[in-house]
Amino acid sequence: MLNKAKTLANKGKVKILSFRQDQPLTPDDVKIARDYIAAYWPKLERYHPKDDESLIGLPKPFLVPSYAEGHEFDYNELYYWDSYFMVQGMIDEQHKDLVMGVLEDLCYIFKRFKIIPNASRLYLTSRSQPPFLTSFIFDVYQAYNPGKKWLREHIEVAKQEYETVWMGTRKPNARLVHEGLSRYYDFNYLHDIAEAESGWDMTPRFNRKALNYLPVDLNALLYKYEMDFVRAAKILGDKEEIGKWEAAAEARKKSMNGLMWDRIRGLYYDYNYKKGKRGSVSSLAAYFPMWAGMVTEQQAKQLVKALRRFENKGGLATTDALPLGQLVTNSLPTQWAYPNGWAPLHFMVVKALERYGYHEDARRVATKWIKCNLSWFNEHGIFLEKYNVVAPDRPPAKGVYPSQTGFGWTNAVFERLCQEYIDRPSIPK
């Protein structure tokens, strides 16, 4: 079986067994796909300890998002938020050195450049990506128990990133702009490159004016940082720090609820602070506050109800189906939009649902996504960067760069969801 999976990983052209769409998945249904993923990880591992032209040297081996022999679009660099999601499929003893090493690389690159760039290329240091450093730190701390000294050192790096990059008020980090909330940015002050910092390149959320928007996802991630600083302070016995970070988190939550929460539609929306109004695009970014634990039970209930805007046969579309009047004219291709679904957003929504006790909804969404991925793998022998969740047998909508196969974060989230919903099938109480 593993040899067959390795053949698939190398060739990606073999049609495999099918499964019953109307039946629960079994470990046997996903075994070949998971063996493929296990065999694929070494293809994504890189080690570049020294600078090489534009490629930044990093002290530990790391993962690149994808690899396909002969593909026109090749990766040799570490990416910030891709790295966080890729390790979600390998937080175990077997991969301990690699997982901890990827985190060390992220901290190293911050110490050197005072930013964790979009990726480890000199020409990408003008922008970052969605900040997941504290979440990565606590995932490692919980899994491997490296000790309080280790926690203190790494949380200090995260605090510096938070203050320097995300709470900066002037070039090269002019992100904190309105009522204590931050935006995505690029020091060239170009909207499209600031949108690339969001990781959603490209999306209708910002109407090609990303510098004018306070994004829901970014500010929920920064709330999570603040609450992770509270968590670290409690572990480390830094009592004075607890109140400071609790106050910061509470202030951010108040601003976000005032500017971004739409009680009628039951969703959070990005806020255009230049125009003083919310954006009109409903997106899965609305679930980042729920993932971060900053919503009330009533808000959570409304967010769960609003899932129907996004839920389709193959999982969750990145945005709802946009009315004609909301389409962005003269726009770049918006792959981070309906009808496409993405692994990291499914992971975030599933974790948000679990956090608030909506276990059956989490299971339903996770299962749809697993089946969407698995159907394509069984037909084509590969995993994709993104999927058409509205018509899962059709290719996804194209983006500004060539479509990728492989694929790091898809593989990782598939494996993680298989662990949680197939290996351990009972619904938590």
QUICORLIN-V409120 format. One record per pair of residues at least 24 apart in sequence whose C-alpha atoms are under 6 Angstrom apart, sorted by the first residue. I is the first residue (numbers start at 0). J is the second residue. D is the distance in whole Angstrom. If there is no record, write none. Layout:
I_J_D / I_J_D
//
This chain:
1_34_6 / 4_31_6 / 4_34_5 / 4_35_4 / 5_35_6 / 5_38_6 / 7_380_6 / 8_35_6 / 8_39_6 / 11_380_5 / 11_381_5 / 12_379_6 / 12_380_5 / 13_380_5 / 14_377_5 / 14_378_5 / 14_379_6 / 15_377_5 / 36_410_6 / 53_120_5 / 53_121_5 / 54_120_5 / 55_119_5 / 55_120_6 / 57_104_6 / 59_100_5 / 61_101_5 / 64_407_5 / 65_405_5 / 65_406_5 / 65_407_6 / 76_119_5 / 77_118_5 / 77_119_5 / 78_117_6 / 78_118_4 / 79_117_6 / 84_408_5 / 85_407_6 / 85_408_5 / 85_411_5 / 87_411_6 / 88_411_4 / 88_414_5 / 88_415_5 / 125_185_6 / 125_186_6 / 126_185_5 / 126_196_6 / 127_196_5 / 128_196_5 / 128_197_6 / 128_198_6 / 129_197_6 / 133_224_6 / 181_213_6 / 182_213_5 / 199_335_6 / 201_333_5 / 201_335_6 / 202_333_5 / 202_335_5 / 202_336_6 / 204_280_5 / 211_271_6 / 211_273_6 / 212_270_5 / 212_271_4 / 213_269_6 / 213_270_5 / 214_269_5 / 215_269_5 / 216_284_5 / 216_287_5 / 219_287_6 / 219_288_5 / 222_248_5 / 223_291_5 / 265_301_5 / 265_302_6 / 266_302_6 / 281_318_6 / 281_319_6 / 282_317_6 / 282_318_4 / 283_317_6 / 289_351_5 / 290_351_4 / 311_389_5 / 312_389_6 / 313_367_5 / 313_368_6 / 313_371_5 / 313_388_4 / 313_391_6 / 314_364_6 / 314_367_5 / 314_368_5 / 314_388_5 / 315_340_6 / 316_340_5 / 332_398_5 / 332_399_6 / 333_398_6 / 334_396_6 / 334_397_6 / 334_398_5 / 338_387_5 / 338_389_6 / 339_386_5 / 339_387_5 / 339_388_6 / 339_395_6 / 340_385_6 / 340_386_5 / 340_388_6 / 341_385_5 / 342_409_5 / 382_406_6
//
